[in-house]
């Protein structure tokens, strides 16, 4: 696979369609995650760069409940997860860079600033110069940058898409996706010697 979020979006659409068949106004949330080795066709050059790598992805699917409440609540949930994950990986500082792709979604950025204000060592910034993502995401997209073991790196990417709207034929459907590069995080962590190997060597 090129991206686990595609398969997760298909599965979420099946589950949302089943919920809508029972209740046309169902707001049942579908939360799915996957950790998968993925492959890309383009050539990657440089040390530690491969066409195959591990991604951990999250999606949340649901229904527009008015006043962008789905977008605000689920964006906050995904970004809080990202902040906790970076802290658990040893990040001393994390930046969440938000890009507004639709001016109607701009109030979400103000909400995110407030909703994440209690998190330590987290900066929420606007990134209006981001070139990529405009043809892929809708409304709001984001990137996660973290400082781990003295290295600054991009560790995550996400945003809203219209995939479940297309799969279900329902314009009220909403979908938020997040993805994290596991290999990049692992490469930054300090390497500890294998205790078993050290014991064998001592013998």
DOFIFI-375609 format. One record per atom (N, C-alpha, C, O): residue in one letter; x, y, z. Coordinates in steps of 0.1 Angstrom, whole numbers, plus 5000, padded with zeros to 4 digits. Example, Ala and Ser with C-alpha at 12.3 -4.5 7.8 and 13.67 -1.06 7.14 Angstrom:
A513249435078 A512349555078 A513249675078 A514249675085 S512849785071 S513749895071 S512950005079 S513450115080 
//
This chain:
X500849885000 X500050005000 X500950125000 X502050125005 X500350234995 X501150364995 X500750445007 X501550525012 X499550425013 X499150505025 X498050425032 X496950405026 X498250385044 X497150315052 X495850395053 X494750335054 X495950535052 X494650605054 X493650585043 X492450595046 X494050545031 X493150515021 X492250395024 X491050395023 X492950285029 X492150165033 X491250195045 X490150145046 X491850275055 X491050305067 X489850385063 X488750375068 X489950475053 X488850555048 X487750475042 X486550495044 X488150375034 X487150275028 X486450205039 X485150195039 X487150155049 X486450085060 X485550175068 X484450135072 X486050295071 X485150395078 X483950425070 X482850435076 X484050435057 X482850465048 X481850345049 X480650375049 X482350225049 X481450105050 X480650115063 X479450095064 X481350145074 X480750155087 X479850275088 X478750265095 X480150385083 X479350505083 X478050475075 X476950515078 X478250415063 X477050385055 X476150295062 X474850315061 X476650195069 X475750105077 X475050185088 X473850165090 X475750275094 X475050365105 X473950445099 X472950465105 X474250505087 X473250595080 X472050515075 X470950565074 X472250385072 X471150305067 X470150285079 X468950265077 X470650275091 X469850265103 X469250395107 X468050405111 X470050505107 X469650635111 X470250735101 X471450765102 X469450795092 X470050885082 X470751005088 X471451075081 X470551035100 X471151145107 X472251095117 X472551175126 X472650975116 X473550915126 X474851005127 X475451035116 X475351035139 X476551105141 X477651015148 X478551055153 X477350875147 X478350785153 X479750805147 X479950815135 X480650815156 X482050835152 X482750705149 X482550605157 X483550695139 X484350585136 X485850625137 X486350715130 X486450555147 X487950585149 X488650465146 X488450355152 X489650475137 X490450355132 X491950395132 X492250515130 X492750295134 X494250315133 X494850205127 X494350095127 X496050225121 X496850115115 X498350145115 X498650265113 X499150045117 X500550065116 X500949965104 X500749845105 X501550025094 X501749945082 X503049985075 X503450105074 X503749885069 X504849915061 X504349955047 X503549885041 X504850065042 X504250115029 X505450125019 X506650125023 X505050145006 X506050154996 X505650274987 X504550294984 X506650344982 X506550454973 X507350424960 X508450364961 X506850464949 X507450434936 X508650514933 X509650474926 X508750644938 X509850734935 X511150684941 X511150614951 X512250734935 X513550704940 X513950794952 X513750914951 X514350724963 X514750804975 X516350784976 X516850674975 X517050894977 X518450894977 X518950944990 X518351034996 X520050884995 X520650935008 X520650835018 X519850735018 X521550845029 X521550745039 X520250735047 X519650835051 X519850615049 X518650595057 X517350625050 X516250635056 X517450645036 X516250675028 X515850555020 X516650515012 X514650505022 X514250395014 X512850415008 X512050505013 X512550334998 X511150344992 X510150275001 X508950284998 X510550205011 X509550135020 X509850185034 X511050195038 X508850215042 X508950265055 X507650235063 X506650205057 X507750255076 X506550235085 X505850355088 X506350465091 X504450355086 X503650465089 X502650415100 X502050305099 X502350505110 X501250485119 X500150595116 X500450705116 X498950545113 X497950635108 X496650625117 X496350525122 X495950745118 X494750755125 X493650815116 X494050905108 X492450775117 X491350845110 X490150855120 X489950765128 X489450965118 X488150975125 X487151015115 X487251115108 X486050945114 X484950975104 X483650995112 X483450935122 X482851085107 X481551115113 X480751205104 X480951215092 X479851285111 X478851365104 X479051505108 X479351535119 X478751595099 X478751745102 X477551765111 X476451745107 X477851805123 X476751835133 X476551975135 X475752015145 X477052065127 X476852205127 X477852285135 X478552235144 X478052405131 X479052495137 X480452445138 X481252475146 X480752355128 X482152295127 X482552225140 X483752215143 X481552175147 X481952105160 X482651975158 X483551945165 X482351905147 X483151785144 X484551815142 X485451755147 X484751915133 X486151955129 X486951995141 X488051955143 X486352085150 X487052135161 X487452015171 X488552005175 X486451935175 X486651835185 X487651725180 X488551685187 X487551685167 X488351575162 X489751635159 X490751555161 X489851755154 X491251815152 X491951825165 X493151785166 X491251865176 X491951875189 X492351735194 X493451725199 X491451635192 X491851505196 X493051445189 X493951395195 X493151465176 X494251415168 X495551485172 X496651425174 X495451625174 X496651695177 X497151665192 X498351675194 X496151645201 X496551605214 X497351465214 X498251445221 X496751375206 X497451245204 X498851275199 X499851215204 X499051355189 X500351385183 X501251435194 X502451395195 X500751535202 X501651595212 X502051485223 X503251485227 X501151405227 X501451295236 X502451195230 X503451155237 X502251165218 X503151065211 X504551125210 X505551055212 X504751255207 X506051315206 X506751325219 X507951295220 X505951355230 X506551355243 X506951215247 X508051205254 X506251115244 X506550975248 X507850935240 X508650855245 X508050995228 X509250955220 X510451035225 X511551015219 X510251125235 X511351205240 X511551345234 X512651405236 X510551395227 X510651525222 X510751635233 X509951635242 X511751725232 X511851835241 X510951945237 X510552025246 X510551955224 X509752065220 X509052015207 X509651945199 X507752045205 X506952005194 X506252125188 X505752215195 X506352135175 X505552245168 X504452175160 X504652085153 X503252235161 X502052195153 X501852315143 X501552425147 X502052285130 X501952395120 X500652375112 X500552275105 X499752465113 X498452455107 X498452545095 X498952655094 X497852485084 X497652565072 X496152565069 X495452465068 X495652685067 X494152705063 X494052705048 X494652795041 X493252615043 X493052595029 X491752655024 X491452665012 X490952705034 X489652755031 X489352865042 X489352825054 X489152985038 X488953095048 X487853065058 X487753115069 X486852985053 X485652955062 X486152875073 X485452865084 X487252805072 X487752715083 X488652785092 X489152725102 X488952915090 X489952985098 X489652985113 X490552975121 X488353005117 X488152995132 X488652875139 X488852875151 X488852765131 X489352645138 X490752665143 X491052605153 X491552745137 X492852775141 X492852835155 X493652805164 X491952935157 X491853005170 X491352905180 X491852905192 X490452815177 X489952715186 X491152625191 X491252585202 X491952575181 X493052485184 X494052555193 X494552495203 X494352685191 X495252755200 X494752745214 X495452725224 X493452765216 X492852765230 X492752625235 X493052595247 X492352525227 X492152395231 X493452325235 X493452235243 X494652365230 X495952305233 X496852395242 X497952365244 X496252505247 X497052595255 X497552535268 X498552585273 X496952425272 X497452365285 X498552265283 X499152215293 X498952235271 X500052135268 X501352205269 X501652305263 X502352145277 X503652205278 X504552175266 X504352075259 X505452265263 X506452245252 X505852225239 X506352145230 X504652285236 X503952275223 X503752415218 X503252505225 X504152435206 X503852565199 X502852535188 X503052445179 X501752615187 X500852605176 X501052725167 X500852835171 X501452695154 X501852805145 X500952795132 X500452685129 X500852905125 X500252905112 X501352895102 X502452945103 X501052815091 X502052785081 X501352815067 X501052725060 X501152945064 X500452985052 X501252955039 X500752955028 X502552935041 X503452915029 X503552775025 X504252745015 X502852685032 X502952545028 X502452525014 X501352565010 X503252465005 X502952444991 X502152314989 X501152314981 X502452214996 X501852084994 X500552065002 X500452135013 X499651994997 X498451955005 X497152025000 X496051975003 X497252124992 X496052194987 X495152114979 X493952124979 X495752024971 X494851934962 X494551804969 X493851724963 X494951784981 X494751664988 X493851675000 X492851605002 X494151785008 X493251815020 X492251915017 X492351995007 X491251935026 X490252035025 X490252105039 X490452045049 X489952235039 X489752315051 X490952345058 X491552455057 X491452245066 X492652265074 X493552145073 X493152025072 X494852165072 X495852055072 X496952095082 X497052215086 X497752005086 X498852035095 X500051945093 X499951845087 X501151995099 X502351915100 X502851915114 X502652015121 X503551805119 X504051805132 X505651795131 X506151715123 X506251895137 X507751895138 X508151885152 X507551945161 X509151805155 X509651775168 X511151785169 X511851745160 X511651815181 X513051815184 X513251695193 X512851695205 X513951595188 X514151465195 X515651435195 X516251435184 X516251415206 X517751385207 X518551485200 X519551455193 X518151615201 X518951725194 X518651735179 X519251825173 X517751655174 X517451665159 X516051725157 X515151695164 X515951825148 X514751875144 X514251795132 X514951775122 X512951745132 X512451665121 X510951685120 X510251715129 X510551655108 X509051645105 X508651505108 X509151415102 X507651495117 X507351355122 X505851325118 X505551205119 X505051415114 X503651385112 X502951475102 X503451585100 X501851435097 X501151515087 X499651475087 X499351355090 X498751565085 X497351525085 X496451635080 X496951745077 X495151605080 X494151715076 X492851645073 X492651525074 X491951735069 X490551685065 X490551655051 X491251715042 X489751545047 X489551515033 X488151495030 X487351485040 X487751485017 X486351455014 X486151315009 X485151285003 X487051225013 X486951085009 X485651015013 X484950955004 X485251025025 X483950965029 X482751025023 X481750955021 X482851155020 X481751215012 X481551144999 X480451114994 X482751124992 X482651054979 X482250914979 X481550864971 X482750844989 X482450694990 X481050674994 X480450574989 X480450765003 X479050735007 X478050814999 X476850794999 X478550914991 X477551004983 X476851094992 X475751134989 X477351125004 X476751215014 X477651335017 X478651315023 X477151455013 X478051565016 X478151605030 X478951695034 X477351545039 X477451575053 X478551495060 X478851525072 X479151405054 X480151315060 X481451395061 X481851485053 X482151365072 X483451435075 X484551335078 X484251225084 X485751365075 X486851275077 X488151345081 X488551445073 X488851305091 X490151365095 X491151255095 X490851145101 X492351275089 X493351175089 X494651235095 X494951355095 X495451145101 X496851175106 X497751065103 X497350945102 X499051095100 X500050995097 X501351035103 X501751155103 X502050935108 X503350955115 X504450865110 X504150745108 X505550915107 X506650835102 X507450765114 X508150825121 X507150635115 X507750565126 X509250545125 X509950565135 X509750525113 X511150505111 X511950635114 X513050625121 X511450745111 X512050875114 X512250895129 X513250935134 X511150865136 X511250875151 X512250775156 X513050815165 X512150655152 X513050545157 X514550585155 X515350555163 X514850645143 X516250675140 X516750785149 X518050795150 X515950865155 X516350975164 X516550925178 X517250995186 X516050815182 X516150765196 X517550715199 X518150655190 X518050735211 X519350685214 X519350535214 X518350475218 X520450475209 X520550335208 X521150275221 X522150325226 X520450175227 X520950115239 X521449975236 X520849905228 X522649935241 X523149805238 X522249695243 X521549715253 X522249585236 X521449475240 X521949405252 X523149365252 X521249405263 X521749345276 X522149205274 X523149155280 X521449125266 X521748985264 X523148975257 X523948885260 X523349065247 X524649055240 X525749095249 X526849035248 X525549195258 X526549235267 X526949125277 X528049105280 X525949045281 X526148925290 X526948825283 X527848765289 X526548795270 X527348685263 X528748735261 X529648645262 X528948865258 X530348905256 X531148895269 X532348865269 X530548925281 X531248915293 X531648765296 X532648745302 X530848675292 X531148525294 X532348485285 X532848375286 
//
